Amino acid sequence: MKKSLKYKIVLAIVIIVCIMDVNFIFVNYVNYMNVNRNYTDSLAQTVANTCSLVVDGDSVTGYLDNRRRNTAYYEVWNKLIDYRNTSENVLQISVVNFRDGGGCYVYDTDLTENGAFLGDIRPYDEVQNAIKDELIACEKIEPLEYNGRSDYYIPLNSSYNIPVAYIIVGISTENVRREQLTYLGYITIIVTSITVLFGVFMIWFMQHNVLGPLNAMSKAASSYSIAILRDGKESPISRMNIRTGDELERLCESMKKMEHDIIASSSQLAIADWNSNHDSMTQLYNKRHYKEQLKELQNDCTIGVIYFDIDNLKRMNDTFGHEKGDAVILKAAEFIRRYLTEQASGFRIGGDEFVMLIRDCTEEKVQELVSTMRGDEKGNLSDVTAEFYCRLAIGGAFRKTAETLEETIKRADDEMYKNKHSVRKA
């Protein structure tokens, strides 16, 4: 099934709007995630830097060696706990030295039963075990991701600038993920609303500025008819008034010009067709069209033929000139035209000869029509002189069974000559 242009354009706009919607949501969400990631990184780095101001690398080495806690140790521990409590996203702060057996804790702000004390060694988990060598070497590593949290490992150096342990800052990702989902919902609603409004505007714009004018031109072109113009009415195309100031307006003007050219060509063609089938003087059908009609009517058995001849036309031309003779011919044509009907057609087939072909006729109708014409005084075409006058000699015939049309015409011609000679004798 063929789809309309409007359907295709609306479908294209919907697809474009959906793509824009998804793209905007994706880009904004990714940007938001990057912002959150940067915020998390910045938060962890800030906490670690703050902790490094109170945690002394040399003291950490001493605590690892003697495993004894003093007043200074507790002061630092309490400060780490305070730092942890500054943000709900900071889950834990620890100071750990990694060795073959696992991580040896110096400080841990986890005050639950899962918390570690000074000197406690916790084995490597699966994530840590994958980078065990880097942890032992106290190298700088990427954050380790766990379910609901990210652990940042920042090396802690001694006074000799030698890494002795990690300050581990655990940052919650649950709140961040929750905020991301909330943001995703808001951005989806906002962006979708904007893109839907944009799509509606685009559909309205296309309908008003493209589809509307195109539909108008399409309807005008499909309902175009030269016959309307012949009735003196404006065509649908000529009534179009598209003023968009763009290609559509130029297309409309081109269609109007094309219509004008078609009308001009059609008029010229109609005139040429008329001239090819009509006698230029009498406006009756000419001999060419007469022969075409004979071919079409060969099998018609209800044909009547009336043959006309202008008697004394040659004497009129020789005596009074062709101007008077032409006037007589025009009177003869006017006489014949008075008897033409939808079934009867008149032809001028020679200088002074005319024929009327009558379709759907009867023999009685032909005889009646011939009698009426012979009694019509308008058949006397001139009264120039008492010596002679021009008149129409008339003869008719109806086609008989098994008779050719040419034979019928010959009988009508013979009847015409009988009428001519009988009138002359009278």
Secondary structure, 3 states (H helix, E strand, C coil): CCCCHHHHHHHHHHHHHHHHHHHHHHHHHHHHHHHHHHHHHHHHHHHHHHHHHHCCHHHHHHHHHHCCCCHHHHHHHHHHHHHHHCCCCEEEEEEEEEECCEEEEEEECCCCCCCCCCCCEECCCHHHHCCHHHHHCCCCCCCEEECCEEEEEEEEECCCCCEEEEEEEEEECHHHHHHHHHHHHHHHHHHHHHHHHHHHHHHHHHHHHHHHHHHHHHHHHHCCCHHHHHCCCCCHHHHCCCCCCCHHHHHHHHHHHHHHHHHHHHHHHHHHHHHHHECCCCCCECHHHHHHHHHHCCCCCCCEEEEEEEECHHHHHHHHCHHHHHHHHHHHHHHHHCCCCCCEEEEECCCCEEEEEECCCCHHHHHHHHHHHHHCHHHECCCCCCCCCCEEEEEEEECCCCCCHHHHHHHHHHHHHHHHHHHHHC
